[in-house]
Amino acid sequence: MTAARPRALRPTQWALFTAPQGVLPLYLTVETAAVALVVLFPGPPPTGLDWARLGALFGVSLLQTELSLGIEKARRYLADGPHISMTSVWMFGGAVVLPAGMAVALTVVIYLHLWLRVWRPVQGRSAYRVVFSASTILLACVAVGPLMRLFGVRNVLVDGWEGCLVLIAIVVAGLVYTTINGVLVAIGIKLHHPTRPWTKTIGTKAENALELATLSLGGATAVVLVTQPVLVGLILLPVIVLHRNILMRQLEEKAAQDSKTGLLTDAEWRVRLSNELVRTREQFAVLMVDLDRFKRVNDTYGHMAGDAVLRKVADTIRGQLRAYDSVGRWGGEEFAVLLPQISDSGARHVAERVRLAITALAVTVTIDDKTHVISDLSVSVGVACYPDAGTTVDGLVHAADTAMYRAKRAGRNTVVSSADQPVPAPRRAVPTSPPNLRLRPPS
């Protein structure tokens, strides 16, 4: 009996050929373009100083990966969108000062090292996706040199007004670099996950700001490489410290995030409310939003469909709020909202906007290969305003919760504020007994 050939030697079983439709043409086009541009535009022949710069970048990039293996693995494990690699510092710096062929060689070595040491052990990431990611960086690297020459920059170490021109050229090159890489990666992610939100496809503002920060460090690395290649090691420690701080932020965000909806946890939301009580003496409001008859969704369609409805409702609530408002999942099908700097009437308006948006929802779910549309959703919303409804966390939450239950009793799908006076139930008339007439007996 002959042993089966390794999967790597059986092309028909490669993960690339089982990828979603459109992935194979995109990946092959990008990779072919990357190879063709490198062959056609390798840049000027390398000098001895170029080899010294390449050696310095090889050294710091591999050392940075080895010194931050645990951090990189943890970030990869926690990543739920585009992953911003700190190695962009070295790859972009090399693209600015090295011939294109050398910059490409640096990128290939960095990606190969990352895949062997980090990505494959942590996620079993398919090799074809690593090759595609590397190809997008190769295209970005090849574009940097011509852009620098377009601005007339032959040497980044200049004085006076020419220094301003170098700065502009590096900024433009960085923007082009991140745009080429970001757009191609976003298209690849969208092909693999068509329903993924755009914030998890193109990255959040914080993630994109981090990418620009790494490219800024890359520009500084290019200048250091020109003056003294050995001194590029001075940039290693700031990169590792920044990398560690990013991981800490990711861990904090993960701990404060409800796993099912992506909203704040109830504990984190209470912290936000407590901070608001300490920070301000202005009016603000708390909303308690509860899905009406949500049990019927779970009973009819199952808990997976119920989770999909919760996520859609959470996104809808978030979409009706301001950037600095805070919304958390209070538990089950109840959501808590903190609205800073707002009056009772303003809070009622927001609550009504949330209510109307949810009544317009139609959530499409697939159960046993059958598609169902869940609609006719509604919420009951309770509003409590500081300081009239309470001056403590528990007091405000209780006031909003009480108002929400009054909305339930009023027929659901409505908004009730704690400032509203409860309508007293009509008093039932107490029948009076007729007078007890005592008749005198006839004489």
C-alpha positions in Angstrom: 0.0 0.0 0.0 1.5 3.3 -1.0 1.4 6.3 1.2 -0.9 9.2 0.2 0.9 12.2 -1.3 1.0 15.3 0.9 -1.8 17.8 0.3 0.8 20.3 -1.0 1.4 18.0 -4.0 -2.3 17.6 -4.8 -3.4 20.9 -6.5 -7.0 19.8 -6.7 -7.2 19.8 -2.9 -5.6 23.2 -2.4 -7.7 25.6 -0.4 -7.5 28.2 -3.2 -9.6 26.0 -5.5 -12.4 25.8 -2.9 -12.4 29.5 -2.2 -15.6 31.6 -2.9 -16.3 32.7 -6.4 -14.2 35.6 -7.6 -11.3 34.9 -5.2 -9.2 32.9 -7.6 -9.3 35.5 -10.5 -8.6 38.4 -8.1 -5.7 36.7 -6.4 -4.1 35.5 -9.6 -4.4 38.9 -11.2 -2.8 40.7 -8.3 0.0 38.2 -7.9 0.7 38.2 -11.7 0.7 42.0 -11.7 3.1 42.1 -8.7 5.6 39.7 -10.4 5.3 41.6 -13.8 6.0 45.0 -12.3 8.9 43.8 -10.2 10.5 42.2 -13.4 9.8 45.3 -15.6 10.8 47.9 -13.0 13.4 46.5 -10.7 14.9 49.9 -10.0 18.6 51.0 -10.3 21.4 48.5 -9.6 22.0 48.2 -5.9 25.1 49.9 -4.4 27.2 48.7 -1.4 25.3 51.2 0.8 22.0 49.7 -0.4 23.2 46.2 0.7 24.0 47.7 4.1 20.6 49.3 4.4 18.9 46.0 3.3 20.9 44.1 5.9 19.9 46.6 8.7 16.2 46.2 7.7 16.5 42.4 7.6 18.0 42.4 11.1 15.5 44.8 12.8 12.4 43.3 11.1 13.3 39.7 12.1 14.3 40.8 15.6 11.1 42.7 16.1 9.0 39.7 15.1 11.0 37.4 17.4 10.8 39.8 20.4 7.0 40.3 20.0 5.9 36.8 19.0 3.5 36.5 21.9 2.0 40.0 21.2 1.6 39.2 17.4 0.0 35.9 18.1 -2.5 37.4 20.6 -3.3 40.2 18.2 -3.9 37.7 15.4 -6.2 35.7 17.7 -8.2 38.7 18.7 -8.4 40.3 15.2 -11.9 40.6 13.8 -11.0 42.7 10.8 -8.0 43.9 8.8 -4.8 43.2 10.7 -2.4 46.1 10.9 1.1 44.7 10.9 3.9 46.6 12.6 6.3 45.3 10.0 5.0 48.1 7.7 7.6 50.3 9.4 10.4 48.3 7.8 8.7 47.5 4.5 7.7 51.1 3.8 11.0 52.5 4.9 12.8 50.1 2.6 10.5 51.0 -0.3 11.4 54.7 0.1 15.2 54.3 0.0 15.9 50.9 -1.6 15.7 49.8 -5.3 12.3 48.1 -6.0 13.9 44.7 -6.3 15.5 44.9 -2.9 12.3 46.3 -1.3 10.4 43.3 -2.8 13.0 40.9 -1.4 12.6 42.4 2.1 8.8 42.1 1.9 9.0 38.4 0.9 11.4 37.5 3.7 9.3 39.4 6.3 6.0 37.7 5.2 7.6 34.3 5.0 9.0 34.7 8.6 5.7 35.9 9.9 3.8 33.0 8.3 6.2 30.4 9.7 6.5 31.9 13.2 3.0 33.4 13.8 0.2 33.0 11.4 0.4 29.3 10.6 0.7 28.1 14.2 -2.1 30.4 15.5 -4.7 30.3 12.8 -3.6 27.7 10.3 -3.9 30.6 7.8 -4.0 29.3 4.2 -0.7 29.9 2.3 -2.6 31.4 -0.7 -4.0 34.2 1.5 -0.5 35.0 2.8 0.8 35.1 -0.8 -2.0 37.5 -1.7 -1.4 39.8 1.2 2.3 39.8 0.4 1.5 40.6 -3.3 -0.6 43.6 -2.3 2.4 44.9 -0.3 4.7 44.2 -3.3 2.5 46.3 -5.6 2.5 49.1 -3.0 6.3 48.9 -2.7 6.8 49.1 -6.4 4.6 52.2 -6.6 6.7 54.1 -4.0 9.9 54.6 -6.0 8.3 56.1 -9.1 6.2 58.5 -6.8 9.4 59.7 -5.1 11.0 60.3 -8.5 7.9 62.1 -9.7 8.4 64.6 -6.9 12.1 65.0 -8.0 13.3 63.3 -4.8 16.6 61.4 -5.3 17.8 61.7 -1.7 15.8 62.0 1.4 18.6 63.7 3.2 18.3 67.4 2.1 18.0 70.8 3.7 15.8 73.9 3.4 12.8 73.9 1.1 13.8 70.6 -0.5 13.2 69.0 2.9 9.6 70.1 2.7 9.4 68.5 -0.8 10.7 65.2 0.7 8.1 65.3 3.4 5.3 65.8 0.9 6.7 63.0 -1.3 6.8 60.6 1.6 3.3 61.5 2.8 1.9 61.0 -0.7 3.8 57.7 -1.1 2.5 56.5 2.3 -1.1 57.3 1.3 -0.7 55.5 -2.0 1.0 52.6 -0.3 -1.8 52.1 2.3 -4.6 52.7 -0.3 -3.3 50.0 -2.7 -2.9 47.5 0.1 -6.1 48.5 1.9 -8.4 48.4 -1.1 -7.1 45.1 -2.5 -7.3 43.4 1.0 -10.8 44.8 1.5 -12.0 43.3 -1.8 -10.4 40.0 -0.8 -12.1 40.0 2.6 -15.5 41.0 1.1 -15.3 38.1 -1.4 -14.6 35.6 1.4 -17.3 37.2 3.8 -19.9 39.0 1.7 -22.1 39.8 4.7 -19.3 41.3 6.9 -19.9 45.0 7.8 -17.7 47.5 6.1 -16.1 48.6 9.4 -14.7 45.1 9.6 -13.6 45.1 6.0 -11.9 48.4 5.5 -11.0 48.8 9.2 -12.1 51.3 11.9 -10.8 54.8 12.2 -8.4 53.7 15.0 -7.0 50.8 12.8 -6.5 53.1 9.9 -4.8 55.7 12.1 -2.5 52.9 13.4 -1.6 52.1 9.8 -0.7 55.8 9.1 1.4 55.8 12.3 3.4 52.8 11.2 4.0 54.4 7.8 5.1 57.6 9.6 7.7 55.6 11.5 8.6 54.0 8.2 9.4 57.4 6.8 11.6 58.2 9.8 13.3 54.9 9.3 14.1 55.8 5.7 15.9 59.0 6.9 17.8 57.1 9.5 18.9 54.5 6.9 20.3 57.2 4.7 22.3 58.8 7.5 23.5 55.7 9.4 22.0 52.3 8.7 23.1 50.9 12.1 21.1 53.5 13.9 17.8 52.0 12.6 18.0 49.8 15.7 16.9 52.9 17.7 13.4 52.6 16.2 13.0 49.0 17.3 12.1 49.7 20.9 9.3 52.3 20.1 7.8 49.9 17.6 7.7 47.0 20.1 6.2 49.3 22.8 3.6 50.6 20.4 2.8 47.0 19.4 2.3 46.1 23.1 0.1 49.1 23.8 -2.1 48.1 20.8 -2.6 44.6 22.2 -3.6 46.1 25.6 -6.2 48.3 23.9 -7.5 45.2 22.0 -7.8 43.3 25.2 -9.6 46.1 27.0 -12.0 46.5 24.1 -12.7 42.7 24.0 -13.4 42.7 27.7 -15.8 45.6 27.4 -17.7 44.1 24.4 -20.7 41.9 24.4 -19.8 38.9 22.4 -23.2 38.5 20.8 -24.0 42.0 19.7 -20.7 43.9 19.8 -22.2 46.5 22.2 -20.8 47.3 25.6 -21.3 44.8 28.4 -23.6 45.8 31.2 -20.6 46.3 33.5 -18.8 48.6 31.1 -22.0 50.6 30.4 -22.4 51.1 34.1 -18.8 52.4 34.3 -19.7 54.9 31.5 -22.8 56.1 33.4 -20.8 56.4 36.6 -18.1 58.5 34.9 -20.8 60.7 33.4 -22.2 61.3 36.9 -18.7 62.4 38.1 -17.8 64.4 35.0 -20.8 66.6 34.5 -23.6 68.5 36.2 -25.5 69.0 33.0 -28.6 67.2 32.0 -28.2 63.7 30.5 -30.5 60.8 29.9 -30.7 57.0 30.2 -32.9 54.9 28.0 -33.9 51.3 28.6 -35.0 49.6 25.4 -36.7 46.2 25.5 -37.7 44.1 22.6 -41.4 43.2 22.7 -42.4 39.5 22.7 -38.9 38.5 21.8 -39.5 35.0 23.1 -41.8 34.3 20.2 -38.9 34.8 17.8 -36.8 32.2 19.6 -39.7 29.8 19.9 -40.7 30.1 16.2 -37.3 30.4 14.5 -34.8 29.2 17.0 -32.0 30.8 19.1 -29.7 31.3 16.1 -32.3 33.5 14.4 -32.9 35.2 17.7 -29.2 36.1 17.9 -29.4 37.5 14.4 -32.3 39.7 15.4 -30.4 40.9 18.5 -27.4 41.9 16.4 -29.6 43.7 13.9 -31.5 45.5 16.6 -28.1 46.4 18.3 -26.8 47.9 15.0 -30.0 49.8 14.5 -29.9 51.4 17.9 -26.3 52.3 17.4 -27.1 53.8 14.0 -29.6 56.2 15.6 -27.2 57.6 18.2 -24.4 60.2 18.2 -20.8 59.2 18.2 -20.3 60.0 21.9 -23.4 58.2 23.1 -23.0 54.8 24.8 -25.1 51.7 24.2 -24.8 48.4 26.0 -26.6 45.1 26.2 -28.3 45.1 29.6 -29.2 41.4 29.4 -31.4 39.1 27.3 -33.3 41.4 24.9 -32.9 44.6 26.8 -30.5 47.4 25.9 -29.2 50.4 27.9 -28.4 53.8 26.3 -26.5 56.7 27.8 -27.2 60.1 26.1 -24.9 62.9 27.5 -25.9 66.6 27.3 -29.5 66.1 26.4 -32.8 67.2 27.8 -35.9 65.1 28.5 -37.6 66.2 25.3 -34.4 65.5 23.3 -34.1 62.0 24.9 -37.7 61.3 24.0 -37.0 62.3 20.4 -34.1 59.9 20.2 -36.1 57.1 21.8 -38.9 57.6 19.3 -36.4 57.6 16.5 -35.0 54.3 17.8 -38.5 52.8 18.2 -39.5 53.8 14.6 -36.3 52.4 13.1 -36.8 49.0 14.8 -40.5 48.8 13.7 -39.2 49.2 10.1 -36.7 46.3 10.5 -36.9 43.1 8.4 -34.3 40.6 9.4 -33.5 37.8 6.9 -32.4 34.5 8.4 -31.7 31.1 6.8 -32.9 28.0 8.7 -32.5 24.6 7.2 -31.7 26.0 3.8 -34.9 28.1 3.9 -34.9 31.8 4.0 -37.3 33.6 6.5 -37.9 37.3 7.0 -38.6 38.3 10.5 -40.5 41.6 10.8 -43.2 43.2 13.0 -40.6 43.9 15.6 -41.1 46.5 18.2 -39.6 47.9 21.4 -40.8 49.5 24.6 -38.6 52.4 25.7 -38.2 53.9 29.2 -36.5 57.4 29.6 -35.0 58.8 32.7 -33.2 62.2 32.9 -30.6 63.4 35.3 -31.0 64.9 37.9 -34.8 64.8 38.0 -35.1 61.0 37.8 -32.1 60.2 40.0 -28.6 61.2 40.9 -27.0 57.7 41.2 -26.4 54.9 38.8 -28.9 52.6 40.5 -31.4 55.4 40.8 -31.3 56.3 37.1 -31.4 52.7 35.9 -34.3 52.0 38.2 -36.2 55.1 37.0 -35.6 54.2 33.3 -36.5 50.5 33.9 -39.7 51.5 35.7 -40.7 53.8 32.8 -40.0 51.0 30.4 -42.4 48.6 32.3 -45.0 51.3 32.2 -44.6 51.4 28.4 -45.1 47.6 28.4 -48.3 48.0 30.4 -49.5 50.8 28.1 -49.6 48.3 25.2 -45.9 48.0 24.2 -44.3 49.7 21.1 -44.2 53.1 22.8 -42.0 55.5 24.7 -42.6 56.5 28.3 -40.5 59.0 30.4 -40.2 58.9 34.1 -41.2 62.5 34.0 -44.6 61.5 32.8 -47.1 61.3 35.6 -48.7 57.8 35.7 -52.3 57.9 34.6 -54.3 56.7 37.6 -56.6 53.9 37.0 -60.2 54.9 36.9 -61.8 54.3 40.3 -64.6 51.9 40.3 -67.8 53.3 41.7 -68.7 51.6 45.0 -72.4 50.8 45.0 -74.2 52.2 48.0 -76.7 49.9 49.6 -80.2 51.3 49.7 -81.3 52.7 53.0 -82.6 50.1 55.4 -86.2 51.2 55.7 -88.0 49.8 58.6 -91.7 49.6 57.9 -94.1 50.2 60.7 -96.5 47.3 61.0 -100.1 48.2 60.2 -102.1 49.2 63.3 
